[in-house]
Amino acid sequence: MPRVPVASEDERKFIVDGIQSDFRLDGRTSRMYRPVLLATDVVNTANGSCLLKLGGTIVMAGVTFEFTRTSQESPNEGRIEATVDGSGCHSLRIFGRQRHLFTKQISRSLNYILNNPKCFDREQLCVVKGHHCWLVHVDISVLRYEGNLYDACSFAMKAALSETKVPSLQVTHDEETSEVTVDVCDDPFQFGLLNVSNLPVFISVSQVSGIHIVDTTLKEDSVTLARITYGVKDNGNIVYMSKDGGGSLDLLNLRSMSKVASDIGPQMNSLLLDKIHLSKAKQPLWGHVNENLLFDDINFV
Amino acid sequence: MLSNTNCGWVDGPEELFDPLQFAVDLEMTDKSSDNGVRDVNSLKNDDRVFISKGLITKANGSSYVELGLTKITCSIYGPHETTTDESYSKCLLDTSIKFSPFSRPKRIDPLRITYENSNEMDDTEEAELCSMLEECLLPCILLHKYPKSQIDIIIDIIQEDNEANLLSAIVLSTTVALIDACIELYDTVVAKSLKIDSNLLTVCYMPNLAQVSSLFFDGELTTNELDKYVDECIKQCHILHKAICKVIIDDLKNKDQESKQTKIA
């Protein structure tokens, strides 16, 4: 994870003491997230999109569909891929190869949950069994980084996918020549929706001198010893787990961290769902004419 | 002869210990080959482990590990002066993992262009293993002892048996090679993967410090089940740790005897 050097040993102590007395730099408690603001369907050219602010971290997710052949190994499943791009973000603090490795790691984690059959049903992306399927690209770009990119990316991905309009198709099967033809429907108001109810969100739990905190900011990252990113479903089950930060953990800490994650995961999941519904209701209000959309917090829910 | 303090050179550490006093004899009923251990009794047939070190003599440290049918060599070059300017205060780890073309039933094309920025899922497998390995080695190496330098870890996967064994074997071979290269470590890292149904859990564990250095999980479990899985992994890690200790202590004893014999001669 990217780290900023903390100015002095005193500042480090100040941050750690704050965490230990359950009052962090921005006034949060250890189990509290920064405010999540999101707006869905912000890009006209993408099938689904989401702009998400998690405190100072801003990410934009766009979903696009591509028509391809099914693979031989899984003839009745479509394909889905996530990429994370941080090349245009100066506040990411790390450069060159290190930055590439960091964003790659996030996209790998996202791909793990997307390709887990218990989280996302890829059969809904299949058009004609054994012939055609959708290849869905979830492209996330980091606009601003102030800590906790994992969680922000997974929130944005879930919000974007739940608002994605799947182009409706007309499949005709010719009995005589046994040819299958697929046509895209002309009517732009005919579309399907993806089922993303099982898609988990990432909850990153960091350990700072024995205390477990969620949603670390940049400064807190620099005093973090180890961090585990959990993929948590809305029922509290854990579907993904990976560690970064370069420190080690004992078993007791590991246990309480997974408890923290499975407690907060369902809360964040339901919060996100509420936000998505609110954003859907708010969309007709601003339409696509508001130029200040990306900068005005009024447009977010 | 000039004394050491006068010319400013220090030949070695101030205190010296006989390494054998740290070695604890392990009671393991197994057939030992000349430089390795084949542990048959305590593990299942497909979890059989063979460890040997010092395979590649030109490298600073090297090892060869068989875990089940997975066969892996690891060689370590360094610590040597770093070529990049990313970090000066700490040592840099540069890992590279390569599948040999014949390591899987389906041929892996060695000429395949593995650009870092390509979007192909398959290309990232080696890179992914690299980052996992680095993550699990970072807590165990005393990196601050080697400032302005880097350690190159080069791993060749000769044969891959199953997905679950792979990372475990890679970590095992790297640990043995790091010891062979005499790089200072807090503890030996051992990794064990469990694959039950569609759940894959890998835990990298440092048995003497009782610390988990890295872990990875893909599947679906409740927290209680996950804790049970982690416990099971750690149990298996202890067995692997014994196997590593056996190899290293035997090696140490052999070297000790050799040096004594040359002294007599």
Interface residues (C-beta under 8 A of the other chain):
Chain A: E81 T83 R97 Q98 H100 L101 K104 Q105 R108 N111 Y112 N116 P117 K118 C119 A226 I228 K233 G236 N237 I238 V239 Y240 M241 S242 K243 D244 G246 G247 S248 L249 D250 L251 L254 R255 S258 K259 S262
Chain B: E86 E116 N117 N119 M121 T124 A127 E128 S131 E135 L138 P139 C140 S198 M206 L209 A210 Q211 V212 S213 S214 L215 F216 F217 D218 G219 E220 L221 T222 T223 L226 D227 V230 D231 I234
